[in-house]
Amino acid sequence: MYGYVKCALSKLCFDKCKYCKCLPPLGQLPSLKTLYIDELSGVVTVGAEFYGINGSNSARKAFASLEFLRCLPANLEIRNCENLEFPMHHDSVKTSLQMVSISKSCGVSDGLQYQHGLTCLSGLRIRGCLKFISFPNGGLHAPNLTSLIVAGCKKLENLPEQMANLLPSLEGLCIIDCPEVESFPEGGLPSNLRRLEIQNCSKLIAQRAKWNLQKLQALTYFELIGGEGVESFPEEGLLPSTLTHLVMYGFTSLKRLDIKALQQLTSLAGLEIESCPELQNLPQQKLPTSLTALHINKCPILKKRCRRDKGKDWNKISHIPVIYIDNKII
């Protein structure tokens, strides 16, 4: 009987199972296309057991046929559901979800459909959704969203509209490997943003003069990875003076640091420079006096010039209390 059900079941509904504490391994039902999970008050999170993946069947694809999922625990994770129609427009979902993670799913270009009133949502992660092109028209109405991560969405063209107005609580934004994203939305980023990470987004980085980040007076951490073609960084006026930590990684063409721009960062305490093989030397003037930690990794020319007491650039950094070169304190 179990074998028959396992092979043939295409639709399944869990409703008002108040004593249920965890979900069975539904991911191993190969024909399951539609799954409803409503009012399971005892289920707090959806973990690996839901997918039915363990040491003996880890190579098996979970939810191989799933096309529609409605699930109401506070934390929801969806993986490898390439045909999924994501149902966050449902009223009960909008008022209950706090954390959503979507990986290698969303079979349609607008996998996140009409999104209004996501009042409880505090975290949203979208990773590896290769068919995902755009967020819904009008933006995401998530007033309590504090963290947004978008990674590996190769066809995504735009970030959510009206972020400054519709995501007023956003504190962390991470954009990774989204090569078609060219700009931030009209109106800019939310004023409460504290942490911004941009990795391998060539078109977006090329338009950095239009970022208008200097108005983000809450921003303290900025990380930029993959600045191909950039020979001088940062430009004057690019970053706000409130920044306390700056990370630069993978600037393969970087030849110089703009000292005037760096000296505008009067709160800068930490500076990390990694994988910038063409960076010849540090500016003639000393780095900001506010710096308390400097990390230089995989920068062979700079490494030699920054040797303690011997390097030609040592006097430019000797005032910094903590200095790491290739992960070794000097």
N, C-alpha and C positions, 0 to 999 in steps of 0.2 A: 504493500500500500504506500509506504513512504517513498519508494522509488518512483511510483506512478505520479504521486503528487509533486515530487521534486522535478520531474521532467515536464509535466503538463500545466502546472499552475501559472496563470498569466496575470491574475489580479488578486490582490490581497488587501484586507482592511483590518486595522486594529483601532477600536473605538471604545473609549471610556473604560479601559482596563486599569483601574486605579491601583491595583495591587501589583502590577507589573513593574519590576525594578530594572530590567534590562531587556534589550531586544534580541530575538533569536538570530542565527546566522542566515538572514534572508538573502544575503549577497550571493549565495551559492545556488539559488533557484534560477536555472539558466533561461527559463521561459518567462520569468516575471517581467511584465511590462508596466504595470500600474500598481503603485503602493500608496496606501493612505494610512497615516498614523496620526490619530487625533485623541486628545485628552488622556494622555498617559502621564498623569501627574507624578508618578513615582520614578519616571525616567528623567534623569538630569542631563546626561550627556550620551552621545552616540559614538561609540568607539570601535575598535578593531573587530570586536565580536559580532557587530552588525554585518560586517562584510564576510564573515566566516573564513577569514584568512589566518592560517596558522602554519606551523612548520611543514605539515604534510601536504598542504594544498596552496602554498604561497604563490605558486606560478599560475594559479587559476585566476582568471579575470572575474572580479566581483560585478554583480548586476550587469551581466553581458547584454541583456535585452531591455533594460529599464528605460522607459521613455517619460514617465511622469512620476513625481514624488511629492507627497505632501506630508510634512513631518513637523511636529510641534514641540519638541524639547527646546529649552532655551538655547542650547548650543547645537548647531547643525553642521555636519561636514559631509560633502558630496564629492566622491572621487570616481573617475573613470565611467561616467554616465554620459557618453557622447551624444545620446539621443534625447537627453533630458529636457523637458519643458519645465523651467523653474518657476514654481507657483507662489512667489512672494507677494503677489497681488491679493491673496486670500486674506480677509479681515483678521482671522484668528492668528495667522502667521505674523502679520504686521505688528500685532500688539504683544507678541510673546517672544520672538527671536531676539537674542542678545548677541550671539556670535555666529557668523556664517563663514564657512570655508568651502570654496568650490575649486576642485582640481581636475583638470583634464575632462571637463564636462561641458555642458551648454552646447547642444548640437545645432542650435540656430544662431544666426549672427547677433540677434538681440536677445540672448538667453536670459538676461535680466530685464523682464518686461515692466510694465507700468508700475512705478515705484513711488507710492505716496503714503505718508503716515507711518514710516518704520520707526515708531516712537521709542522702542526699547533697544534697537540695534546699536551696539557699541563697537563692534569689530566686524570688518568685512575683508576677506582674503580671496582673491581670484587668481589662480595659478594655472598656467599651461592650457588655457582654453583657446585652442588654435582657431576656432571659427568665430570667436567673439570679436565683433567689430565695433560695437558702440554701446554705451549706456543708454537708458531710456530717454526719450525726448523730454526736456523739462528738468532733467537732473534727478538726483536721489534725495528724497525728502526724509532725511534721517537726522533729526536735531541733536541726538545724543551720541552719534557716531564719533568715536575718538581715534580710531585707527583704520586706515585704508591701505591695503597692499594689493598691487596689481603687478603680476609677474608672468613673463613668458607668453603674453598674449600678442602674438606676432602680427595679427591683423587689426588690432585695436587702433582706431584713428584718433579718438578724442577721450579726454577725461570727462567726468560728469559735469553737466552744465550748472551754472550758478552755484559753484561750490562755496563761495564766500558767504552766500545768503542761506543756502539750504543745509550746509554742514558747519554750523557755527561752533560746534564743540570739537572739531577735528584738531588733534594734537600731533598725530604722526601720519605722514604720507610717504609711501615707498613705491617707486615705479621702476621695474626691472625688466630688461629685455623686451621693450615695447617699441620696436624701431619705427613704427608708423605714426606714433604720437608726435605731433609737431609743436604744440603749444599748450599752455595752461588755458583754462576756460576764460571767457570774457568776464571781467570783474575780478580776476585774480584768485588767489588762494585764501582760505579762511584766516582771519586775523589772529586766531588763537594757536595757529600752527607753531609747534615747538621743534619738531624734528622732520627733516626733509631729506630723502635719499633718492638719488637718480642714478641708475646703473644701465649702461649700454643702451641708451636711447639717443641715437646719433642725430636724428632730426630735431628732437627737443633741445639737445645741447647746442646745436647750431643756431638756435633762436634764443640763446640765453640773454641777449641784450634786451629782450622784450619781457623777461620774467617778472620784473618789478618786485623783486624780493625785499628791497630795502624798506618797504612799508610794513613788512611783517615784524613788528617790534617784540613779538614773543619768541621768535625763532632763535634757538640756541645751538642746534646741531645741524650741520649740512654736510652731506657726503655725496661726492660726485665721482663716478667710476666710468671709465671708457671715454675720456675726452680726446678722441682721435682728431688730429688736425689742429688742435689747440696749441699754440706756441707760447702764449703768455697767459698767466692766470694768477689770481682772479682780476677781472677788470674793475676799474674804479666805479663805485656806485652799484656794483652787482649785488653785494651782500649787506645785510643790516649790521649796524654796530653792536647789536645785542648778541651776536654770534659768540659762543664760547668754545666751540669745537668744530674744526674744519678737517675733512678727510678728502684727499686727492689721490686717485688710484688709476693706473693704466693710461696716463697721458703720454702716449708713445712719442709725440712730437714736441712735448713741452721743453722749451729752452730756457725760460726765465720766469721768475716770480715777480709779480708787480708789487713793489714795496709800498707804493703810495696806497694801493688798494688794501694791502695787509695792515698798514698803519691806521687805516680807518676803522679797523676791527678792534676797538679799544677794550673790548671785554674778552678777547680771544685768549683762552688758557691752554688749549691743546691743538697741535697741528700735526697731521699725519700725511706724509708724502710717500707713496709706494709705486713701484713699477713705472718710473719716469726715467728711462735710460738715457735720454738726451739732455736732461737738465744739467747744465754745465757748472753752475755755481749759485751761491746765494747772493741776494742783492748787496750792494756796497754798504748800505745802511743796515743797522742791526734790525733783526726781527722785532716785532712788538714786545715791549717790556712787560706786558701782561702775561706773556707765555710762561707756563709752569711745566709744560711737557712737550717734547718734540720727538716724533718718530720718523725715521727715514729708513725705508726698506727697499731693496732691489733697485737702488739708484747708484750704479757702480762709480760714476764720475764724482758724484756728490759725496759718496762714502769716503773716498780718498781725501777730499778737500776738508772733511769735517773731523778728521782724526784729532783726538784730544791733544792739545798743546802743539801739535805738529802740522796739522792741516791748514791750508791757506784760508779757509773760512772759519776756523775755530773761534777766532776773536768775535765773529758775528753772532755766535750762539753760546758763548761761554757763560753768559748771564742767565741762561735757562737752567733751572734746578735739576730737571730730569731729562736726559737725552738718551734715546735708544737708536742704535744703528744696526740694522738687520737683526732686530729683536734682542740685541745685547746692550745693556746699559753701559755707558762710557763715562 
